[in-house]
């Protein structure tokens, strides 16, 4: 308190901050909360990587199908499970190659696997491919199912639709 003369009264100490004990307690509580939240957050990030990779693979299938229709040439969506990569290119690329070819690497936490490549399936450099024909249909020899699995064992399935005109993402094999 301030006296009539404008000086601090010695009886009432003016408190302007935290004590060291209060500061240590707050930091301890923050550390405990962080240790509980971080594992859940890392699982969330891993799940997002799988979901993101599934959506990207689905987008690439649609881009390849659209390109086959617009250019009037069969397009191949190749999948290299050993290198965890996939890409799109023309079936009959010229000597210079396909200038519009695309190649993608799978996220490090996600693995790619072609589940049901038939024995007479269409291949490119001994890799299974999804072959999109110029009329927008999918070749008979194309894989019906592709599996994406993350490090926790969660999986997404890229499955050929019932109408055999495109692919869909499923959270479980159906």
KOLFI-493582 format. One line per field, with one value per residue: residue number from 1; residue in three letters; x, y, z of N, C-alpha, C in turn. Coordinates in steps of 0.001 Angstrom, whole numbers. Layout:
<atoms>
n = (NUM,...) .
res = (ALA,...) .
n.x = (X,...) .
n.y = (Y,...) .
n.z = (Z,...) .
ca.x = (X,...) .
ca.y = (Y,...) .
ca.z = (Z,...) .
c.x = (X,...) .
c.y = (Y,...) .
c.z = (Z,...) .
</atoms>
This chain:
<atoms>
n = (1,2,3,4,5,6,7,8,9,10,11,12,13,14,15,16,17,18,19,20,21,22,23,24,25,26,27,28,29,30,31,32,33,34,35,36,37,38,39,40,41,42,43,44,45,46,47,48,49,50,51,52,53,54,55,56,57,58,59,60,61,62,63,64,65,66,67,68,69,70,71,72,73,74,75,76,77,78,79,80,81,82,83,84,85,86,87,88,89,90,91,92,93,94,95,96,97,98,99,100,101,102,103,104,105,106,107,108,109,110,111,112,113,114,115,116,117,118,119,120,121,122,123,124,125,126,127,128,129,130,131,132,133,134,135,136,137,138,139,140,141,142,143,144,145,146,147,148,149,150,151,152,153,154,155,156,157,158,159,160,161,162,163,164,165,166,167,168,169,170,171,172,173,174) .
res = (UNK,UNK,UNK,UNK,UNK,UNK,UNK,UNK,UNK,UNK,UNK,UNK,UNK,UNK,UNK,UNK,UNK,UNK,UNK,UNK,UNK,UNK,UNK,UNK,UNK,UNK,UNK,UNK,UNK,UNK,UNK,UNK,UNK,UNK,UNK,UNK,UNK,UNK,UNK,UNK,UNK,UNK,UNK,UNK,UNK,UNK,UNK,UNK,UNK,UNK,UNK,UNK,UNK,UNK,UNK,UNK,UNK,UNK,UNK,UNK,UNK,UNK,UNK,UNK,UNK,UNK,UNK,UNK,UNK,UNK,UNK,UNK,UNK,UNK,UNK,UNK,UNK,UNK,UNK,UNK,UNK,UNK,UNK,UNK,UNK,UNK,UNK,UNK,UNK,UNK,UNK,UNK,UNK,UNK,UNK,UNK,UNK,UNK,UNK,UNK,UNK,UNK,UNK,UNK,UNK,UNK,UNK,UNK,UNK,UNK,UNK,UNK,UNK,UNK,UNK,UNK,UNK,UNK,UNK,UNK,UNK,UNK,UNK,UNK,UNK,UNK,UNK,UNK,UNK,UNK,UNK,UNK,UNK,UNK,UNK,UNK,UNK,UNK,UNK,UNK,UNK,UNK,UNK,UNK,UNK,UNK,UNK,UNK,UNK,UNK,UNK,UNK,UNK,UNK,UNK,UNK,UNK,UNK,UNK,UNK,UNK,UNK,UNK,UNK,UNK,UNK,UNK,UNK,UNK,UNK,UNK,UNK,UNK,UNK) .
n.x = (829,312,1415,212,2178,3131,4867,5915,4341,5849,4596,2800,3750,4461,3489,4931,5390,5950,6758,9714,9071,6396,6776,8335,6462,4476,5943,6527,3949,3343,5281,4420,1886,2697,4134,2082,549,2157,2652,68,-252,1780,824,-1432,-266,1042,-1203,-2360,-470,-817,-3470,-3196,-1413,-3008,-5060,-3568,-2648,-5101,-5856,-3880,-4589,-6969,-6053,-4433,-6344,-7937,-6047,-5574,-8000,-8162,-5868,-6132,-4644,-3395,-2703,-343,-313,2140,3467,5897,6609,8869,10552,8868,7352,5491,4014,3012,2765,2822,1691,2943,5519,7481,10773,12103,10963,8272,7149,5324,5293,4870,6211,6153,7191,6493,5373,7648,6685,4816,3842,3660,1721,845,-1927,-3422,-2254,-2700,-1599,-1332,-1145,-925,2234,5055,8366,8648,6953,3789,991,-1641,-3719,-5042,-7422,-8020,-10766,-11490,-11915,-10799,-8167,-8518,-6437,-5443,-4476,-6766,-6764,-4916,-2763,-2113,-51,646,3236,2113,459,-2028,-4238,-5042,-7082,-6919,-9318,-10790,-13679,-17113,-18347,-16224,-14963,-13420,-11388,-11627,-11238,-10923,-11353,-11051,-10509,-12806) .
n.y = (-1177,2293,5049,8187,9915,9007,6863,3416,1183,-796,-3054,-4190,-6010,-5510,-7559,-8656,-10725,-14222,-16807,-18840,-21505,-21667,-21221,-23472,-25507,-24942,-25338,-28070,-29195,-28508,-30044,-32649,-32685,-32355,-34732,-36553,-35824,-35837,-38587,-39234,-37251,-37878,-40302,-39322,-37766,-39782,-41224,-39292,-39172,-41635,-41340,-39089,-40080,-42075,-40540,-39094,-41134,-42000,-39661,-39598,-41856,-40964,-38785,-40084,-41591,-39534,-38344,-40406,-40469,-37818,-37587,-39741,-42064,-45097,-45115,-45808,-46650,-47250,-49310,-49599,-51598,-52412,-50177,-48380,-46535,-44850,-44105,-42349,-42900,-42725,-45518,-46233,-44731,-42234,-42116,-40151,-40410,-39971,-36812,-35813,-37521,-38695,-39126,-40495,-40675,-42813,-41833,-42005,-43404,-45094,-48020,-49542,-51913,-54196,-56090,-58116,-58910,-60395,-63447,-63107,-60403,-56948,-55494,-53349,-53016,-55228,-54561,-54316,-52791,-50385,-50124,-47689,-47262,-45581,-45020,-44565,-46724,-49436,-51670,-55230,-56776,-55286,-54604,-55258,-54411,-52331,-51952,-49750,-49372,-48285,-47646,-48468,-50498,-49917,-49741,-48692,-49245,-49257,-49771,-51336,-49956,-51098,-50738,-50901,-48735,-46901,-46206,-46619,-45510,-47509,-48075,-50533,-53876,-54796) .
n.z = (0,-529,1227,2607,1953,-399,-514,-526,1636,4008,5066,3249,737,-2619,-5175,-8075,-9974,-10861,-8562,-8268,-7785,-8639,-11365,-12090,-11570,-13510,-15879,-15589,-15739,-18404,-19739,-19103,-20345,-23030,-23419,-23414,-25611,-27970,-29010,-29999,-31896,-33730,-34758,-36016,-38039,-39516,-40421,-42038,-44058,-45381,-46261,-47891,-49845,-50991,-52124,-53965,-55694,-56716,-58059,-60018,-61502,-62618,-64081,-65965,-67313,-68404,-70036,-71867,-73234,-74245,-75864,-77498,-77324,-75900,-72407,-69856,-66511,-64511,-61884,-59524,-57140,-55743,-55723,-54616,-56223,-58806,-62008,-65045,-68502,-72134,-74055,-76488,-76725,-78341,-79953,-78509,-76120,-73748,-73496,-71694,-69594,-66240,-62985,-59735,-56340,-53646,-50416,-47655,-45391,-46381,-48171,-51374,-53117,-55636,-55749,-57135,-59682,-62703,-64351,-67109,-67299,-68320,-68755,-68109,-68579,-66891,-64800,-63223,-64855,-65118,-67739,-69699,-72131,-75328,-75469,-72897,-71273,-69122,-69580,-69879,-68776,-66710,-63302,-60645,-58058,-55864,-53144,-50480,-47756,-44459,-41949,-39561,-40199,-41158,-43952,-47282,-50096,-53556,-55745,-58567,-60000,-59959,-62429,-64090,-65212,-63881,-60960,-57372,-53955,-51107,-47638,-46571,-47761,-50192) .
ca.x = (0,1047,1005,-197,3338,3435,5880,5384,4254,6631,3755,2146,4720,3835,3879,4982,5732,5792,7887,10431,8313,5250,7297,8720,5223,3842,6760,6336,2633,3459,6054,3548,884,3373,4482,850,-12,3054,2389,-1185,-20,2581,-94,-2280,535,1222,-2482,-2531,421,-1489,-4633,-2695,-862,-4143,-5727,-2685,-2685,-6402,-5791,-3034,-5371,-7931,-5291,-4015,-7540,-8292,-5035,-5802,-9151,-7904,-4840,-6482,-3560,-3398,-1787,30,11,3010,3680,7111,6493,10210,11093,7779,7150,4522,4020,2151,3393,2150,2063,3879,6259,8398,12191,12499,10236,7014,7460,4339,5346,4926,6707,5955,7713,5551,5838,8516,5947,3781,4324,2775,1715,-204,-2416,-3947,-1784,-2930,-409,-1266,-1390,-124,3404,6013,9642,8339,6144,2363,476,-3047,-3718,-6250,-7615,-8463,-12195,-11682,-12077,-9602,-7825,-8831,-5262,-5005,-4749,-8051,-6570,-3599,-2822,-1170,24,1600,4097,1317,-334,-3276,-4172,-6054,-7137,-7378,-10077,-11510,-15112,-17960,-18628,-14952,-14606,-12454,-10956,-12133,-10466,-11661,-10590,-10814,-10695,-14215) .
ca.y = (0,3551,5948,9523,10621,8451,5827,2083,754,-2014,-4169,-4797,-6169,-5496,-8780,-8295,-11836,-15574,-17341,-19895,-22759,-21602,-21359,-24880,-26298,-24724,-26020,-29512,-29533,-28427,-31200,-33832,-32591,-32596,-36152,-37295,-35415,-36102,-39868,-39148,-36374,-38576,-41249,-38521,-37396,-40989,-41493,-38296,-39533,-42717,-40759,-38215,-40917,-42710,-39539,-38760,-42252,-41935,-38527,-39984,-42755,-40152,-37996,-40996,-41918,-38333,-38158,-41422,-40038,-36562,-37764,-40869,-43060,-45813,-44636,-46825,-46253,-48320,-49331,-50298,-51833,-52510,-48824,-47554,-45437,-45091,-43030,-42444,-42610,-43274,-46905,-46256,-43475,-42053,-42322,-39177,-40693,-39261,-35544,-35542,-38603,-38276,-40149,-40113,-41565,-42999,-41309,-42951,-44211,-45849,-49018,-49804,-53313,-54603,-57295,-59186,-58864,-61695,-63987,-62527,-58980,-56005,-55057,-52431,-53291,-56257,-53975,-54309,-51483,-50177,-49624,-46953,-47250,-44271,-44774,-44314,-47963,-50029,-52934,-56448,-57284,-54355,-55046,-54827,-53878,-51873,-51704,-48831,-49708,-47450,-48353,-49021,-51609,-49420,-49883,-48184,-50081,-48670,-50889,-51040,-49780,-52172,-50494,-51114,-47518,-46131,-46783,-45990,-45794,-48160,-48172,-51962,-54624,-55182) .
ca.z = (0,-599,2316,2185,1419,-1707,-429,-275,3020,4166,5470,2089,-344,-3934,-5877,-9485,-10857,-10349,-7806,-8980,-7609,-9548,-12728,-12258,-11639,-14810,-16892,-15394,-16309,-19866,-20194,-18991,-21428,-24306,-23531,-23696,-26896,-29097,-29701,-30756,-33034,-34741,-35415,-36899,-39206,-40330,-41073,-43091,-45170,-46105,-46929,-48948,-50924,-51659,-52965,-55085,-56631,-57388,-58988,-61149,-62361,-63370,-65055,-67039,-68086,-69173,-71077,-72903,-74031,-74965,-76882,-78366,-77241,-74617,-71371,-68886,-65142,-64033,-60443,-59129,-55697,-55170,-55549,-54079,-57164,-59875,-62979,-66221,-69790,-73317,-74326,-77612,-76683,-79475,-79643,-77503,-74882,-73571,-72827,-70644,-68610,-64836,-62072,-58336,-55299,-52551,-49135,-46953,-44414,-47092,-49120,-52504,-53542,-56575,-55091,-57988,-61071,-63335,-65023,-68448,-67136,-69071,-67987,-68710,-67915,-65883,-63736,-63577,-65257,-65423,-69122,-70048,-73578,-75831,-75238,-71469,-70519,-68536,-70223,-69115,-68079,-65666,-61922,-60090,-56709,-55429,-51700,-49847,-46339,-43729,-41003,-38458,-40717,-41744,-45405,-48205,-51296,-54809,-56299,-59793,-59753,-60500,-63844,-64761,-65940,-63111,-59685,-56155,-52748,-50037,-46399,-46334,-49006,-50342) .
c.x = (876,508,637,972,3762,4507,5223,5411,4973,5784,3136,3153,3969,4369,3798,5277,5475,7006,8531,9675,7105,5685,7684,7486,4535,4625,6635,5000,2663,4224,5215,2509,1514,3709,3248,315,849,2813,1103,-1007,798,1740,-1008,-1529,752,-54,-2758,-1658,-219,-2672,-4211,-2160,-1980,-4864,-4867,-2691,-4006,-6421,-4961,-3785,-6346,-7230,-4858,-5200,-7961,-7312,-5214,-6946,-8806,-6862,-5126,-5413,-3676,-2339,-1560,341,817,3244,4884,7099,7861,10827,10076,7594,6075,4555,3118,2980,2563,2599,3124,4605,7231,9838,12679,11843,8948,7287,6490,4323,5481,5443,6603,6614,6689,6177,6606,7817,4944,4433,3232,2867,551,-654,-2748,-3537,-1919,-1672,-251,-1468,-469,1029,4231,7302,9448,7609,4684,1903,-1041,-3047,-5069,-6319,-8155,-9955,-12507,-11849,-10726,-9391,-8110,-7660,-4752,-5315,-6073,-7861,-5108,-3735,-1729,-1208,1009,2335,3331,478,-1674,-3134,-5326,-5955,-7654,-8004,-10800,-13006,-15904,-18254,-17379,-14521,-13581,-12110,-11519,-11202,-11392,-10751,-10304,-11072,-12120,-14428) .
c.y = (1242,4473,7300,10297,10073,7393,4497,1779,-579,-3221,-4891,-4850,-6225,-6689,-8529,-9480,-13174,-15952,-18452,-21216,-22773,-21808,-22810,-25763,-26158,-25437,-27534,-29963,-29494,-29623,-32476,-33823,-32890,-34070,-37012,-37011,-35849,-37468,-39853,-38301,-37061,-39623,-40516,-38168,-38602,-41333,-40533,-38619,-40626,-42171,-39880,-39015,-41622,-41749,-39168,-39872,-42271,-40795,-38867,-40947,-41952,-39295,-38864,-41349,-40728,-38106,-39166,-41001,-38804,-36714,-38925,-41944,-43799,-45250,-45752,-46171,-47403,-48174,-50198,-50448,-51911,-51154,-47873,-46296,-45839,-43904,-43321,-42130,-43210,-44708,-46974,-44926,-43417,-42272,-41346,-39461,-39887,-37958,-35205,-36634,-38026,-39443,-39628,-41138,-41626,-42443,-42388,-43839,-45149,-46819,-49309,-51275,-53543,-55975,-58408,-59049,-60264,-62155,-63412,-61029,-58151,-55535,-54073,-52601,-54221,-55692,-54036,-52892,-51528,-49498,-48983,-46837,-45896,-43986,-44575,-45562,-48456,-51390,-54113,-56954,-56380,-54900,-54475,-54104,-53499,-51513,-50719,-49108,-48776,-48275,-48929,-50218,-51186,-49459,-49168,-49022,-49255,-49818,-50445,-50984,-50901,-51992,-50630,-49918,-46673,-46875,-45975,-46332,-46422,-48237,-49620,-52685,-55127,-55921) .
c.z = (0,498,1729,1599,67,-1683,-110,1202,3128,4513,4279,940,-1672,-4721,-7366,-10395,-10184,-9509,-8624,-8890,-8541,-11001,-13024,-12366,-12993,-15908,-16785,-15979,-17839,-20420,-20148,-20110,-22787,-24484,-23804,-25097,-28082,-29748,-30520,-32002,-34122,-35471,-36389,-38181,-40105,-41075,-42205,-44300,-46016,-46890,-48105,-50137,-51692,-52592,-54176,-56132,-57401,-58409,-60219,-62068,-63215,-64414,-66232,-67929,-68956,-70312,-72204,-73817,-74862,-76067,-77827,-78402,-75914,-73668,-70357,-67547,-64553,-62535,-60123,-57614,-55034,-54883,-54918,-54933,-58166,-60812,-64159,-67452,-70908,-73514,-75421,-77663,-77858,-79012,-78576,-76152,-74843,-72824,-71692,-69567,-67202,-64010,-60645,-57426,-54184,-51279,-48373,-45949,-45063,-48065,-50142,-52867,-54504,-56105,-56066,-59453,-61659,-64064,-66432,-68423,-68014,-68192,-68805,-67927,-66713,-64668,-64154,-63908,-65363,-66782,-69417,-71558,-74034,-75643,-73753,-70632,-70005,-69171,-69293,-68282,-66972,-64284,-61427,-58761,-56468,-53949,-51292,-48352,-45655,-42684,-39815,-38901,-41292,-43263,-46087,-49467,-52459,-55586,-57566,-59484,-60416,-61983,-64716,-65599,-65190,-61825,-58534,-55000,-51719,-48810,-46023,-47643,-49090,-51635) .
</atoms>
